[in-house]
């Protein structure tokens, strides 16, 4: 029986079209598999070498997956400014800046810092040259025993960078995570204020 031309698609053309569509679909699926993103790297037990961007420089350090950023920086890179005091994120002595934000490095895994910009208190001095904030900590006698000072300086730096000329309430808020057993909070705030208006340059 002959199929009239006005009957639409013939059985033969339909089968041909189905075959072509199947081949095309297979090709698309294969291409999708070929361009699928690779799985993230997994790390097993033992040490692994990672690269950290610390104070503007790439530094290689060997860590375990459980190594904290504080231990990696202090023990692996010999940057001992940040202090290991409470080791549970309660005192702020280990404060560093990660992408400009304060972090407690004793609670941050070193591997989580890969690909981010890390700043430690060592970045605020270059030989005899020191950051005005550091000069003002000395000028305002904001250190006393000095054990909390590195973390306090980094929190103060973040406060200045974020707020420019912070108010008393803003300073109290930004320093609330840092404990000073010598009670020099008022002098720390004076140092921040003096830096904000250009003092100590």
C-alpha positions in Angstrom: 0.0 0.0 0.0 1.4 3.4 -1.0 1.4 6.1 1.6 0.1 9.4 0.2 2.4 12.4 0.5 0.0 14.3 2.7 -0.1 11.6 5.4 3.0 13.2 7.0 6.1 11.2 8.2 6.6 7.7 6.8 7.6 4.8 9.0 11.0 4.7 7.3 11.7 8.4 7.8 10.5 8.1 11.4 12.9 5.2 12.1 15.8 7.1 10.4 15.0 10.2 12.6 14.9 8.1 15.7 18.3 6.6 14.9 19.9 10.0 14.3 18.4 11.4 17.5 19.7 8.4 19.5 23.2 8.9 18.1 23.1 12.6 18.8 22.0 12.0 22.4 24.8 9.5 22.9 27.3 12.0 21.7 25.9 14.7 24.0 26.0 12.3 27.0 29.6 11.3 26.1 30.6 15.0 25.8 29.0 15.7 29.2 31.0 13.0 30.8 34.2 14.2 29.2 33.7 17.7 30.6 32.4 16.8 34.0 34.3 18.5 36.8 36.8 16.2 38.6 36.2 15.2 42.2 37.9 17.3 44.9 41.2 15.9 46.1 41.0 13.7 49.1 43.7 13.3 51.7 44.4 10.3 53.8 46.5 9.8 56.9 50.0 11.2 57.1 51.6 14.5 56.1 50.7 16.4 52.9 52.5 19.4 51.4 50.3 22.5 50.9 50.9 26.0 49.8 49.7 28.9 51.9 49.7 32.6 50.9 51.1 34.2 54.0 51.9 37.9 54.2 51.9 38.2 50.4 54.3 35.2 49.9 53.6 31.6 48.9 54.9 29.3 51.6 55.1 25.5 51.4 54.4 23.6 54.6 53.8 19.9 55.5 50.7 19.3 57.6 48.3 16.5 58.5 44.6 16.9 57.8 44.0 17.6 61.5 46.8 20.3 61.8 45.4 23.7 62.8 46.5 26.8 61.0 48.1 28.1 64.2 50.3 25.0 64.5 51.2 25.1 60.8 52.2 28.7 61.0 54.1 28.5 64.3 55.8 25.1 63.9 55.9 24.8 60.1 56.7 28.3 59.1 58.4 29.6 62.2 56.1 32.6 62.5 55.6 32.6 66.2 53.8 36.0 66.7 50.4 34.5 67.1 50.2 32.9 70.5 48.8 29.5 71.5 47.1 30.3 74.8 43.7 28.7 75.4 43.7 26.6 72.2 39.9 26.6 72.0 39.0 30.0 70.5 38.2 31.7 73.7 41.0 34.3 74.2 41.9 35.7 70.8 45.7 35.4 71.3 46.0 33.5 68.0 44.0 36.0 65.9 45.1 36.3 62.2 43.4 37.8 59.2 42.1 35.5 56.5 41.0 37.5 53.4 40.8 40.5 55.7 38.6 39.0 58.3 39.7 38.0 61.8 39.9 34.3 62.6 40.9 32.2 65.6 43.7 30.2 64.0 43.6 27.6 66.7 40.2 26.5 65.5 40.9 26.8 61.7 42.4 23.8 59.8 45.5 24.7 57.8 44.0 23.0 54.7 41.0 25.3 54.9 43.4 28.3 54.4 44.7 27.1 51.0 43.7 29.5 48.3 43.1 32.4 50.7 45.2 35.3 51.8 46.6 35.0 55.3 48.0 37.9 57.3 49.9 37.5 60.6 51.3 40.1 63.0 54.7 39.6 61.4 53.4 41.5 58.3 53.3 44.7 60.4 57.1 45.1 60.7 59.9 45.2 58.2 63.3 45.5 60.0 63.2 48.7 61.9 60.0 49.9 60.2 56.8 49.1 61.9 53.1 49.8 61.1 51.7 53.0 62.8 49.3 50.8 64.8 52.3 49.0 66.4 53.9 52.3 67.2 50.7 53.5 68.8 50.4 50.4 70.9 53.8 51.3 72.3 53.0 55.1 72.6 49.8 54.4 74.5 51.4 51.7 76.7 48.7 49.2 75.5 50.9 46.1 76.0 51.9 45.5 79.6 52.7 41.8 79.8 52.4 41.5 76.0 51.0 38.0 75.7 47.7 39.0 74.2 49.2 41.8 72.1 49.7 40.0 68.7 46.0 39.0 68.6 44.9 42.3 69.9 46.9 44.1 67.3 45.4 42.0 64.5 41.8 42.6 65.7 42.6 46.3 66.0 44.0 46.3 62.4 40.8 44.6 61.1 38.7 47.2 63.0 40.6 50.1 61.3 40.5 48.5 57.9 36.8 47.9 58.1 35.6 51.1 59.8 38.3 53.8 59.1 37.5 55.9 62.2 35.6 53.5 64.5 33.4 54.7 67.4 33.9 53.5 71.0 31.0 51.0 70.5 32.5 49.7 67.3 35.9 49.2 68.9 34.4 47.4 71.9 32.5 45.1 69.5 35.5 44.3 67.3 37.8 43.6 70.3 35.2 41.6 72.2 36.9 38.3 71.2 40.2 39.3 72.6 40.9 38.9 76.3 43.5 41.0 78.1 44.1 39.9 81.7 46.1 43.1 82.3 43.0 45.1 81.5 44.5 47.5 79.0 41.4 47.7 76.8 41.2 51.5 77.2 44.7 52.0 76.1 44.2 49.7 73.1 41.3 51.8 72.1 43.4 54.9 72.4 46.0 53.3 70.1 43.3 52.5 67.5 42.0 56.1 67.7 45.4 57.6 67.4 46.1 55.5 64.3 42.8 56.4 62.8 43.6 60.1 62.8 47.1 59.6 61.4 49.2 59.5 64.6 52.4 57.5 64.9 53.4 57.9 61.2 
